Amino acid sequence: MNLAPQPNVSDAERERGVRLLVVEAAFSSGTSALTSGVILTAFALHLGASNLWVGILASAPFLTQLLQLPAILVVERMRARKRIAVLSSVVGRSMLLLMAGTAFFSGTMPLLVFLLAQYVLCGLGALGGCAWNAWIRDLAPEGRLGRVFARRTAWTAAVSLAAGLAAALILEHTADGSFERSFAFAGMFVAGCISGFISAGIVGRMPEPEMPPQTRRASFLDLLGAPFADINFRRLLGFTVSWQFAVNFATPFFTVFIVQQLGFDVSLVMILSAGSQLTNLAALRFWGTLSDRFSNKSVLLVSAPAYIAGIVAMAGASQSTDSTFVIAWLAALHLLMGAAVAGVTLASTNVALKLSPRGEATAYVAANALATALAAGLAPIVGGILADFFASRQLELLFRWTSPYGAVIFPLRLSHWDFYFLIAGAIGLYAVHRLTLVAEEGEIDRREMVSEVILHARRSIRNASGIAGLRAATELPSALLRDARVLFRLARARSQMESARTLEQ
């Protein structure tokens, strides 16, 4: 395995690298699916973690992104991005074996080892991620970024779905707190470690173009100066900070909310997560095509509010004592958020890469990662600290409808985690406002995009019968793209005419 960069990368080698980039997602997502998210939180609860411990654990993938600061200098001075990415991946993912061993112990020490190992894993992931992102920016063809990452994300969603269903089945057949469940968690982390090593091997086979010659030794301030001097990129960072804080203030506690406040088993959380991954997979082609044809910002202005609406609506699950209704409500919201987050993840990654100048992407991508780290890392810690405060507070509103036939009362009771969902919604609305200030070439009016998405949904529903209906539900109609392009060109022509009139006056 050659880990050195290549002075020249042929078109055939580039295409092979893009194919490997997509295949690698299957194994890296397998590692993530079995060792993070719901499973990581459930594992921590199995070890006896408190709400604050859960918050600190959830912040690890984000706070460790602060290591992108020294990582920028490491990448710029070593100029061997593939070597950094592969070695950091192998060493970091070996921590999963240590975390697997804690499943058979109890007390504070196993929790501490579990937490430290997670921070080491995420820290080395941040180092490798800085090199990886700048490397892929120079490897992937710019005109195909949306399609390439849509295919990659499709693999991620498919593998995560399969792994989530398997994990849910395993946890369903193991009792809470039993030795069998300890063995199940340990097995998941060992399998995740093996999958991670395979991922590192595939990455080592991908070609790395040499970085442009270094004209002078760049200082740390010089490297970070460029992205922060770019006013449009600063606006993107404003959106990133507020969005990440909104999302990570509430979502890390979904598992705690469903298990502790609603009283369901963790296996239900895994099934809901699998359903979310399914709609994520189904929506990827739609969002990926729109992001390539129009703009990533246009996609974000539709998908981000939908995701925030799903978070806020989670508070509705605590308003009913009917378990069947609550499960149906949670399932509907997870399906909605799965489809919405597909657009958010794809478009936010692409817009950060698109606004990064080719050959200088390291500092731009790292600056975006730092903004994400600070906001997303602090949010769950703040949430964990405030958990006890909100646990002892409750807000009750009584809505009464009176008519000649009698009165109907609609009680609304907000407690504990419900407050988190409402706060996250308010911050999320501010994040969407910050996004409107970002300029991206090719963006169209949000109302036009929404109307086209609704039109596509209506067509899919009308035709959702028989073989032709199933095909229409899974394919993006060419009319959608054609009509939206006409609308965009018409808006641009009107803008040019108005500018010409202004100049004549």
C-alpha positions as CSV (number, residue, x, y, z in Angstrom):
1,M,0.0,0.0,0.0
2,N,1.5,3.3,-1.2
3,L,0.6,6.2,1.1
4,A,2.6,8.9,-0.7
5,P,0.9,11.6,-2.9
6,Q,1.1,11.4,-6.7
7,P,2.5,14.2,-8.8
8,N,0.0,13.3,-11.6
9,V,-3.3,11.5,-11.2
10,S,-4.7,10.2,-14.5
11,D,-8.4,10.3,-15.4
12,A,-8.6,6.5,-15.0
13,E,-7.0,6.7,-11.5
14,R,-9.3,9.6,-10.5
15,E,-12.4,7.5,-11.6
16,R,-11.1,4.5,-9.7
17,G,-10.6,6.8,-6.6
18,V,-14.2,8.1,-6.9
19,R,-15.5,4.5,-7.0
20,L,-13.4,3.5,-4.0
21,L,-14.7,6.7,-2.3
22,V,-18.3,5.4,-2.6
23,V,-17.4,1.8,-1.6
24,E,-15.4,2.9,1.4
25,A,-18.6,4.5,2.8
26,A,-20.1,1.1,3.3
27,F,-17.4,0.1,5.8
28,S,-16.9,3.5,7.5
29,S,-20.7,3.8,8.0
30,G,-20.8,0.3,9.4
31,T,-18.3,1.4,12.0
32,S,-20.4,4.5,12.8
33,A,-23.7,2.7,12.8
34,L,-22.5,0.1,15.4
35,T,-20.5,2.4,17.7
36,S,-22.2,5.8,17.7
37,G,-25.5,7.5,17.9
38,V,-28.3,5.5,19.6
39,I,-26.0,2.6,20.4
40,L,-23.4,4.7,22.0
41,T,-25.9,6.4,24.2
42,A,-27.6,3.1,25.0
43,F,-24.2,1.6,25.9
44,A,-23.5,4.6,28.2
45,L,-26.9,4.2,29.9
46,H,-26.2,0.5,30.3
47,L,-23.0,1.4,32.2
48,G,-24.9,3.8,34.4
49,A,-24.2,7.1,32.9
50,S,-26.1,10.2,34.1
51,N,-27.6,12.9,31.9
52,L,-24.5,15.0,32.3
53,W,-22.3,12.0,31.3
54,V,-24.5,11.5,28.2
55,G,-24.1,15.1,27.3
56,I,-20.3,15.0,27.7
57,L,-20.1,11.8,25.7
58,A,-22.3,13.3,22.9
59,S,-20.0,16.3,22.8
60,A,-16.9,14.2,22.1
61,P,-17.2,14.0,18.3
62,F,-17.5,17.8,18.2
63,L,-15.2,19.2,20.8
64,T,-12.4,17.1,19.5
65,Q,-12.8,18.9,16.2
66,L,-10.8,21.7,17.9
67,L,-7.8,19.5,17.1
68,Q,-8.4,20.7,13.5
69,L,-6.4,23.8,14.6
70,P,-3.1,21.9,14.9
71,A,-4.2,19.5,12.2
72,I,-4.1,22.3,9.6
73,L,-0.5,22.9,10.3
74,V,0.3,19.2,10.3
75,V,-1.4,18.8,6.9
76,E,0.2,21.9,5.4
77,R,3.7,20.9,6.6
78,M,3.7,17.2,6.0
79,R,1.7,17.5,2.8
80,A,0.8,13.8,2.9
81,R,-2.9,13.8,3.5
82,K,-3.5,10.1,2.7
83,R,-0.8,9.0,5.2
84,I,-2.3,11.1,7.9
85,A,-5.9,9.9,7.2
86,V,-5.0,6.2,7.2
87,L,-2.7,6.1,10.2
88,S,-5.1,8.2,12.4
89,S,-8.0,6.0,11.4
90,V,-6.2,2.7,12.3
91,V,-4.9,4.0,15.7
92,G,-8.2,5.8,16.6
93,R,-10.5,2.8,15.8
94,S,-8.4,0.5,17.9
95,M,-9.9,2.4,20.8
96,L,-13.2,0.6,20.0
97,L,-11.7,-2.7,21.4
98,L,-11.0,-0.9,24.7
99,M,-14.5,0.4,24.8
100,A,-15.9,-3.1,24.1
101,G,-14.1,-4.4,27.2
102,T,-15.9,-1.9,29.5
103,A,-19.2,-3.7,28.9
104,F,-18.4,-6.4,31.5
105,F,-17.6,-4.0,34.3
106,S,-19.6,-1.5,36.4
107,G,-18.9,1.7,38.4
108,T,-17.2,5.0,37.7
109,M,-13.9,3.7,36.3
110,P,-15.4,1.8,33.3
111,L,-17.4,4.9,32.5
112,L,-14.3,7.0,32.7
113,V,-12.3,4.6,30.5
114,F,-15.2,4.5,28.0
115,L,-15.3,8.3,27.9
116,L,-11.6,8.8,27.5
117,A,-11.4,6.1,24.7
118,Q,-14.2,7.9,22.9
119,Y,-12.3,11.2,23.1
120,V,-9.1,9.6,21.7
121,L,-11.1,8.0,18.9
122,C,-12.8,11.2,18.0
123,G,-9.6,13.3,18.4
124,L,-7.7,11.1,16.0
125,G,-10.7,11.2,13.7
126,A,-10.5,15.0,13.7
127,L,-6.9,14.9,12.7
128,G,-7.6,12.4,9.9
129,G,-10.8,14.2,8.9
130,C,-8.9,17.5,8.2
131,A,-6.6,15.7,5.8
132,W,-9.4,13.6,4.3
133,N,-11.7,16.6,3.5
134,A,-9.0,18.6,1.8
135,W,-7.8,15.5,-0.1
136,I,-11.3,14.6,-1.4
137,R,-11.9,18.3,-2.4
138,D,-9.0,17.9,-4.8
139,L,-9.9,14.4,-6.0
140,A,-13.6,14.5,-6.7
141,P,-14.8,16.3,-9.9
142,E,-16.4,19.5,-8.9
143,G,-19.3,19.2,-11.4
144,R,-20.2,15.8,-9.9
145,L,-19.8,16.6,-6.2
146,G,-23.6,16.3,-5.6
147,R,-24.0,12.9,-7.3
148,V,-20.8,11.4,-5.9
149,F,-21.7,12.3,-2.3
150,A,-25.3,11.4,-2.9
151,R,-24.1,7.9,-3.9
152,R,-21.7,7.8,-0.9
153,T,-24.5,8.9,1.5
154,A,-26.8,6.3,-0.1
155,W,-24.3,3.6,0.9
156,T,-24.1,5.1,4.3
157,A,-27.8,5.1,4.8
158,A,-28.3,1.6,3.5
159,V,-25.6,0.1,5.7
160,S,-26.7,2.1,8.7
161,L,-30.3,0.8,8.1
162,A,-29.2,-2.8,8.0
163,A,-26.9,-2.4,11.0
164,G,-29.6,-0.6,12.9
165,L,-32.2,-3.3,12.3
166,A,-29.7,-6.0,13.3
167,A,-28.8,-4.1,16.5
168,A,-32.5,-3.6,17.3
169,L,-33.2,-7.4,16.9
170,I,-30.2,-8.2,19.1
171,L,-31.2,-5.8,21.8
172,E,-34.9,-6.9,21.6
173,H,-33.8,-10.4,22.7
174,T,-31.5,-9.3,25.5
175,A,-32.8,-8.1,28.9
176,D,-31.8,-4.7,30.2
177,G,-28.8,-4.9,32.5
178,S,-28.1,-8.5,31.7
179,F,-24.9,-10.2,30.8
180,E,-26.3,-11.0,27.4
181,R,-26.8,-7.3,26.7
182,S,-23.2,-6.5,27.9
183,F,-22.0,-9.2,25.4
184,A,-24.2,-7.6,22.7
185,F,-22.7,-4.2,23.2
186,A,-19.2,-5.6,23.2
187,G,-19.8,-7.5,20.0
188,M,-21.1,-4.4,18.2
189,F,-18.0,-2.5,19.1
190,V,-15.6,-5.3,18.0
191,A,-17.5,-5.6,14.7
192,G,-17.3,-1.8,14.3
193,C,-13.5,-1.9,14.9
194,I,-13.0,-4.6,12.2
195,S,-15.2,-2.6,9.7
196,G,-13.1,0.5,10.4
197,F,-9.9,-1.3,9.7
198,I,-11.3,-2.5,6.3
199,S,-12.3,1.2,5.6
200,A,-8.7,2.4,6.3
201,G,-7.4,-0.3,3.9
202,I,-9.7,1.0,1.1
203,V,-8.7,4.6,1.8
204,G,-5.0,3.6,1.4
205,R,-5.7,2.4,-2.2
206,M,-7.2,5.7,-3.3
207,P,-4.9,8.1,-5.3
208,E,-3.9,11.4,-3.7
209,P,-3.0,14.4,-5.9
210,E,0.0,16.3,-4.7
211,M,-0.8,19.6,-3.0
212,P,0.3,22.8,-4.8
213,P,3.9,23.8,-4.1
214,Q,4.3,25.8,-0.9
215,T,5.6,29.2,-1.8
216,R,6.3,30.1,1.8
217,R,6.0,28.5,5.2
218,A,2.4,29.4,6.3
219,S,1.8,30.4,9.8
220,F,-1.3,29.3,11.7
221,L,-2.9,32.8,11.6
222,D,-2.2,33.0,7.8
223,L,-4.0,29.7,7.2
224,L,-7.0,30.7,9.2
225,G,-7.0,34.3,8.0
226,A,-8.3,33.4,4.5
227,P,-11.6,31.8,5.4
228,F,-12.4,34.4,8.1
229,A,-11.6,37.2,5.7
230,D,-14.1,35.9,3.2
231,I,-17.4,37.6,4.1
232,N,-19.5,35.1,2.3
233,F,-17.8,32.2,4.1
234,R,-18.2,34.0,7.4
235,R,-22.0,34.1,6.8
236,L,-21.9,30.4,6.2
237,L,-20.1,30.0,9.5
238,G,-22.9,32.0,11.2
239,F,-25.4,29.5,9.9
240,T,-23.2,26.5,10.9
241,V,-22.8,27.7,14.5
242,S,-26.5,28.4,15.1
243,W,-27.7,25.3,13.2
244,Q,-25.4,22.9,15.0
245,F,-26.2,24.3,18.4
246,A,-29.9,24.0,17.7
247,V,-29.7,20.4,16.5
248,N,-27.3,19.1,19.1
249,F,-29.0,20.8,22.0
250,A,-31.9,18.3,21.7
251,T,-31.1,15.3,19.4
252,P,-28.4,13.6,21.6
253,F,-31.2,13.2,24.2
254,F,-33.8,11.5,22.0
255,T,-32.8,8.1,23.3
256,V,-33.0,9.3,26.9
257,F,-36.4,10.9,26.2
258,I,-37.9,7.8,24.7
259,V,-36.4,5.3,27.2
260,Q,-36.7,7.3,30.5
261,Q,-39.5,9.8,30.0
262,L,-41.8,7.8,27.7
263,G,-40.8,4.4,29.2
264,F,-40.0,2.4,26.0
265,D,-37.2,-0.1,25.5
266,V,-34.0,0.9,23.6
267,S,-34.9,-1.6,20.9
268,L,-37.8,0.7,19.8
269,V,-35.3,3.6,19.5
270,M,-33.2,1.4,17.1
271,I,-36.3,0.5,15.0
272,L,-37.2,4.2,14.8
273,S,-33.6,5.0,13.8
274,A,-33.8,2.3,11.1
275,G,-37.0,3.8,9.7
276,S,-35.3,7.2,9.7
277,Q,-32.4,5.8,7.7
278,L,-34.8,4.2,5.3
279,T,-36.4,7.6,4.4
280,N,-32.9,9.1,4.4
281,L,-31.9,6.6,1.7
282,A,-35.1,7.2,-0.3
283,A,-34.7,11.0,-0.4
284,L,-31.0,11.1,-1.3
285,R,-31.4,10.9,-5.0
286,F,-34.0,13.7,-5.0
287,W,-31.9,16.1,-2.9
288,G,-28.6,15.2,-4.8
289,T,-30.1,16.0,-8.2
290,L,-31.6,19.3,-6.9
291,S,-28.3,20.3,-5.4
292,D,-26.4,19.7,-8.7
293,R,-29.1,21.4,-10.9
294,F,-29.8,24.4,-8.8
295,S,-27.9,25.1,-5.5
296,N,-27.2,23.6,-2.2
297,K,-28.6,26.7,-0.4
298,S,-32.0,26.2,-2.1
299,V,-32.0,22.6,-0.8
300,L,-31.1,23.7,2.7
301,L,-33.8,26.3,2.8
302,V,-36.4,23.5,2.3
303,S,-34.8,20.6,4.2
304,A,-33.5,22.5,7.3
305,P,-36.9,24.0,8.4
306,A,-38.5,20.5,7.9
307,Y,-35.9,19.0,10.2
308,I,-36.4,21.6,12.8
309,A,-40.2,21.1,12.7
310,G,-39.6,17.4,13.4
311,I,-37.6,18.2,16.5
312,V,-40.2,20.6,17.9
313,A,-43.0,18.1,17.2
314,M,-41.2,15.5,19.4
315,A,-42.8,17.3,22.3
316,G,-46.2,16.0,21.1
317,A,-45.1,12.4,22.1
318,S,-45.4,13.3,25.8
319,Q,-49.0,14.7,25.4
320,S,-50.7,11.3,25.2
321,T,-50.8,8.2,27.3
322,D,-51.9,6.0,24.4
323,S,-48.7,4.0,23.6
324,T,-50.0,3.1,20.1
325,F,-50.5,6.7,19.3
326,V,-47.1,7.7,20.7
327,I,-45.3,5.0,18.7
328,A,-47.1,6.1,15.5
329,W,-46.2,9.7,16.2
330,L,-42.6,9.0,16.9
331,A,-42.4,6.8,13.8
332,A,-43.9,9.6,11.6
333,L,-41.5,12.2,13.0
334,H,-38.4,9.9,12.5
335,L,-39.5,9.3,8.9
336,L,-39.8,13.1,8.3
337,M,-36.5,13.9,10.0
338,G,-34.7,11.1,8.1
339,A,-35.8,12.6,4.7
340,A,-35.0,16.1,5.8
341,V,-31.6,15.4,7.3
342,A,-30.6,13.7,4.0
343,G,-30.9,17.1,2.3
344,V,-29.3,19.0,5.2
345,T,-26.3,16.7,5.4
346,L,-25.7,16.5,1.6
347,A,-26.2,20.2,0.9
348,S,-24.3,21.6,4.0
349,T,-21.3,19.5,3.1
350,N,-21.4,20.5,-0.5
351,V,-21.8,24.2,0.1
352,A,-18.8,24.3,2.4
353,L,-16.7,22.5,-0.2
354,K,-18.1,24.7,-3.0
355,L,-17.2,27.9,-1.2
356,S,-13.6,26.6,-0.6
357,P,-11.1,27.6,-3.3
358,R,-9.6,24.6,-5.0
359,G,-6.1,24.0,-3.7
360,E,-6.8,26.0,-0.5
361,A,-9.6,23.9,0.9
362,T,-7.7,22.7,4.0
363,A,-8.2,26.0,6.0
364,Y,-11.7,26.6,4.8
365,V,-12.9,23.1,5.6
366,A,-11.1,23.2,8.9
367,A,-12.7,26.6,9.8
368,N,-16.1,25.1,9.0
369,A,-15.3,22.1,11.2
370,L,-14.2,24.4,14.1
371,A,-17.4,26.3,14.0
372,T,-19.3,23.0,14.1
373,A,-17.1,21.7,16.9
374,L,-17.7,24.7,19.2
375,A,-21.4,24.9,18.7
376,A,-22.2,21.1,18.5
377,G,-19.8,20.3,21.3
378,L,-21.1,22.9,23.8
379,A,-24.8,22.3,23.1
380,P,-25.1,18.7,24.6
381,I,-23.0,19.7,27.6
382,V,-25.3,22.7,28.3
383,G,-28.2,20.3,27.8
384,G,-26.8,17.8,30.3
385,I,-26.2,20.6,32.8
386,L,-29.7,21.9,32.5
387,A,-31.3,18.4,32.6
388,D,-32.0,18.5,36.3
389,F,-33.3,22.1,36.1
390,F,-35.9,21.2,33.5
391,A,-36.7,17.9,35.2
392,S,-38.3,19.7,38.1
393,R,-40.2,22.3,36.0
394,Q,-43.5,21.9,34.2
395,L,-45.6,24.3,32.1
396,E,-49.3,23.6,31.6
397,L,-51.6,25.4,29.2
398,L,-55.3,24.7,29.0
399,F,-57.1,25.3,25.7
400,R,-60.9,25.3,26.0
401,W,-63.4,25.3,23.1
402,T,-66.9,26.2,24.1
403,S,-69.9,25.8,21.9
404,P,-73.7,25.4,22.4
405,Y,-73.1,21.7,22.5
406,G,-70.6,21.8,25.3
407,A,-66.9,22.4,26.0
408,V,-63.9,20.6,24.7
409,I,-60.6,20.9,26.7
410,F,-57.2,20.5,25.1
411,P,-54.5,20.3,27.8
412,L,-50.8,21.0,26.9
413,R,-48.2,19.9,29.4
414,L,-44.5,20.6,28.8
415,S,-41.9,19.0,31.1
416,H,-38.3,18.0,31.1
417,W,-37.1,17.2,27.5
418,D,-40.1,18.9,25.9
419,F,-38.4,22.2,26.8
420,Y,-35.3,21.2,24.9
421,F,-37.3,20.6,21.7
422,L,-38.9,24.0,21.8
423,I,-35.6,25.8,22.5
424,A,-34.0,23.9,19.7
425,G,-36.8,25.0,17.4
426,A,-36.3,28.7,18.2
427,I,-32.6,28.5,17.6
428,G,-33.2,26.6,14.4
429,L,-35.4,29.3,13.0
430,Y,-32.6,31.8,13.7
431,A,-30.2,29.5,11.8
432,V,-32.4,29.5,8.8
433,H,-32.4,33.3,8.9
434,R,-28.6,33.2,8.9
435,L,-28.6,30.9,5.9
436,T,-30.6,33.4,3.8
437,L,-27.6,35.8,4.0
438,V,-25.2,33.3,2.3
439,A,-24.7,33.8,-1.4
440,E,-24.3,30.8,-3.7
441,E,-24.3,30.7,-7.5
442,G,-27.5,29.2,-9.0
443,E,-29.8,29.6,-6.0
444,I,-33.5,30.0,-6.6
445,D,-36.3,31.5,-4.5
446,R,-37.3,29.3,-1.6
447,R,-41.0,29.5,-2.4
448,E,-40.4,28.3,-5.9
449,M,-38.4,25.4,-4.6
450,V,-41.1,24.5,-2.0
451,S,-43.8,24.6,-4.6
452,E,-41.8,22.3,-6.8
453,V,-41.2,19.8,-4.0
454,I,-44.9,19.8,-3.1
455,L,-45.8,19.3,-6.8
456,H,-43.4,16.4,-7.0
457,A,-44.9,14.9,-3.8
458,R,-48.5,15.2,-5.1
459,R,-47.5,13.5,-8.4
460,S,-45.9,10.7,-6.5
461,I,-49.0,10.2,-4.3
462,R,-51.4,10.3,-7.3
463,N,-49.3,7.7,-9.1
464,A,-48.5,5.5,-6.1
465,S,-50.4,2.5,-7.4
466,G,-49.1,-0.4,-9.6
467,I,-45.7,-0.8,-11.1
468,A,-45.8,2.6,-12.8
469,G,-46.8,4.2,-9.6
470,L,-43.9,2.7,-7.7
471,R,-41.5,3.8,-10.4
472,A,-42.9,7.4,-10.3
473,A,-42.5,7.5,-6.5
474,T,-38.9,6.7,-6.7
475,E,-37.8,8.7,-9.8
476,L,-37.4,12.5,-10.1
477,P,-39.7,13.7,-12.9
478,S,-37.8,15.5,-15.6
479,A,-40.6,18.1,-15.6
480,L,-39.6,19.1,-12.1
481,L,-36.1,20.0,-13.2
482,R,-37.2,21.6,-16.4
483,D,-39.9,23.8,-14.7
484,A,-37.5,24.9,-11.9
485,R,-34.8,25.7,-14.5
486,V,-37.3,27.9,-16.4
487,L,-38.3,29.6,-13.2
488,F,-34.7,30.3,-12.3
489,R,-33.9,31.7,-15.8
490,L,-37.0,33.9,-15.8
491,A,-36.1,35.3,-12.4
492,R,-32.5,36.0,-13.6
493,A,-33.8,37.7,-16.8
494,R,-36.1,39.9,-14.8
495,S,-33.2,40.9,-12.5
496,Q,-31.0,41.8,-15.5
497,M,-33.8,43.9,-17.1
498,E,-34.3,45.8,-13.8
499,S,-30.6,46.4,-13.6
500,A,-30.5,47.7,-17.2
501,R,-33.4,50.1,-16.5
502,T,-31.6,51.4,-13.4
503,L,-28.5,52.1,-15.5
504,E,-30.6,53.9,-18.1
505,Q,-32.2,56.1,-15.5
